[in-house]
Structures are given as structure tokens and as C-alpha cells.
Amino acid sequence: MISLGGSYVPDDWKPQPGTEYVDIRYEGDVLNNLESLDGLNAIYGKSIFDPIRLESPDPGETSFDQHGRLGGGETTNLPVLNRVVYVLDGKQ
């Protein structure tokens, strides 16, 4: 299962046996700060999710822009799309 900048999982969520979990996001994504909020079951930092952190292709963009980039197509989000294909090919 590939999470693209996912924020949290429900409190009663349990990983499925035999399923691999990956979380792909940009290094400066605003959601990277969520793990410090009390009461939020944030994906960032959960050991079940293999973290893949990529550098933004635009070093000057804000943490909100980096999160928004995840929803973009190939013209704005090619680094993440390439990594998704790499993960799906089993290379991670």
C-alpha cells in the first residue's frame, strides 16, 4: 500500500498481515509536523510505513506547496510518480 503524503490512520486501524506499507512524501511536507500533535494517529514516523522522503524539485517552495505538489500530475510531481513506479516494480 502506498501512501502519498498521507496524514493519519483511524485509531482502530490495524495493518493487514502480508501487506507492505510505504509512505512517499517530500522532505519538507507540512504534514511531517503532524506526529507531534497529541491525539492524532499520524502516518509520519509509524514504523509499519517504510518512509521514502524526496527532495522537492523546487528548493524555494513552502511546506504547504510541497504537500500540494503530491496531487499534481507529471509536470509538477514527476519525482514522486517515478518513485511510485519504482516501488510497484518491487525495487523500493
C-alpha positions, 0 to 999 in steps of 0.5 A: 500500500502506498501512501502519498503524503498521507496524514493519519490512520483511524485509531482502530486501524490495524495493518493487514498481515502480508501487506507492505506499507510505504509512505512517499512524501517530500522532505519538507511536507507540512504534514511531517509536523503532524506526529507531534500533535497529541491525539492524532494517529499520524502516518509520519514516523509509524514504523509499519510505513517504510518512509521514502522522503524526496527532495522537492524539485523546487528548493524555494517552495513552502511546506504547504506547496510541497504537500500540494505538489503530491496531487499534481500530475507529471509536470509538477510531481514527476519525482514522486510518480517515478518513485511510485513506479519504482516501488510497484516494480518491487525495487523500493 
